[in-house]
Structure formats: structure tokens, C-alpha cells
């Protein structure tokens, strides 16, 4: 999965835009609220919003998913986009994160 694929997906979401924040992180926002943070590591890591129940299930069932630093107590998870990680599943997590944040704005 590439940065461009993630950007292309996010740019299609209503009122979505991106900013560089905290040095070198690419932050995707809807309105003024973030719904995803892309960290340029190898592999790429993307932090997305989830509920606490979803977080528990995701962390238990996927070795590529961990509780996010700083915002994990609110349900956020970090997904390591390793080779072979299910692209459709990742984009469903990204869309769900957008939906959680968009409905609050």
C-alpha cells in the first residue's frame, strides 16, 4: 500500500483534507478534526479512530494493529501496513474512522 493510494482514498471523502503536523506526520482531517495520522515509517503506519470495544478486538486479532500512542485511551489504533495486509480491510478501518469523526463535527 502506498501513500498515494491512501491520499487518493481520503481525498474522495467529503470535507477531507490533509496537513503536515508534528514534524513529518501526514494528518487527514474532516473539518478541524483528525481522523487519521500517517507516519512515514517502514512499513507505513496509520493511526485511526475506533471504539474501545473495536480497539480490543483489533489488537487481539491482528498482529499489525496496536493501541495508539497518546490517544489509545480513546480507542485509537495504529495499523502497520505490512506487505500482505488486507487493503480492503484497512480502507474499511480508515472509512469508519472518518465516519466517527465526521458525525461529531
SULZI-V884226 format. One record per pair of residues at least 24 apart in sequence whose C-alpha atoms are under 6 Angstrom apart, sorted by the first residue. I is the first residue (numbers start at 0). J is the second residue. Records with the same first field share a line. If there is no record, write none. Layout:
# SULZI-V884226
I->J / J
This chain:
# SULZI-V884226
34->96 / 97
42->80 / 81
43->80
44->78 / 79 / 80
45->77 / 78
46->76 / 77
47->75 / 76 / 96
48->75 / 96
49->74 / 75
50->74
